[in-house]
Amino acid sequence: MTDAELEARRRDHEAEAAGLIDPGQPTETAHRDHVRAMEAELSPLERRLIRRELFGAAGDDP
């Protein structure tokens, strides 16, 4: 797990403890996990095309 992921989990935990996240509202971590699951369903070509669309030529790098 990266430092950014650990920081996101910490923020999620603090927000939940403070009552800032409504029940049923996805946390930053849940959103990231959902996006990764969706990406896993894509072929390498589809991922590359999406990255190229979003980030230009820099999106070609893995």
C-alpha positions as CSV (number, residue, x, y, z in Angstrom):
1,M,0.0,0.0,0.0
2,T,1.4,3.4,-0.9
3,D,1.7,6.4,1.4
4,A,-1.1,8.1,-0.5
5,E,-3.4,5.1,0.1
6,L,-2.5,5.0,3.8
7,E,-3.2,8.7,4.0
8,A,-6.6,8.3,2.2
9,R,-7.6,5.5,4.7
10,R,-6.6,7.7,7.6
11,R,-8.7,10.6,6.3
12,D,-11.6,8.2,5.7
13,H,-11.3,6.9,9.3
14,E,-11.2,10.5,10.7
15,A,-14.1,11.6,8.7
16,E,-16.2,8.6,9.7
17,A,-15.3,9.1,13.4
18,A,-16.3,12.8,13.2
19,G,-19.6,11.9,11.5
20,L,-18.7,13.8,8.3
21,I,-19.5,10.8,6.0
22,D,-23.2,10.0,5.7
23,P,-24.1,6.3,5.8
24,G,-24.0,4.8,2.3
25,Q,-21.7,7.6,1.0
26,P,-18.6,6.1,-0.5
27,T,-15.3,7.0,1.1
28,E,-12.2,7.9,-0.8
29,T,-10.8,4.4,-0.3
30,A,-14.0,2.7,-1.4
31,H,-14.1,4.9,-4.5
32,R,-10.5,4.0,-5.3
33,D,-11.2,0.3,-4.8
34,H,-14.2,0.5,-7.1
35,V,-12.2,2.2,-9.8
36,R,-9.5,-0.5,-9.6
37,A,-12.1,-3.2,-9.9
38,M,-13.6,-1.5,-13.0
39,E,-10.1,-1.1,-14.5
40,A,-9.4,-4.8,-13.9
41,E,-12.3,-5.7,-16.2
42,L,-10.7,-3.7,-19.1
43,S,-8.3,-5.1,-21.6
44,P,-4.8,-3.6,-21.7
45,L,-5.7,-1.9,-25.0
46,E,-8.8,-0.4,-23.4
47,R,-6.8,0.9,-20.5
48,R,-4.2,2.4,-22.8
49,L,-6.8,4.1,-24.9
50,I,-8.5,5.6,-21.9
51,R,-5.2,6.8,-20.4
52,R,-4.3,8.4,-23.8
53,E,-7.6,10.1,-23.9
54,L,-7.2,11.5,-20.4
55,F,-3.5,12.2,-20.3
56,G,-2.4,12.5,-23.9
57,A,0.8,10.7,-25.0
58,A,2.0,10.5,-21.3
59,G,-0.9,8.1,-20.8
60,D,0.9,5.5,-22.9
61,D,3.4,4.7,-20.1
62,P,2.2,2.0,-17.7
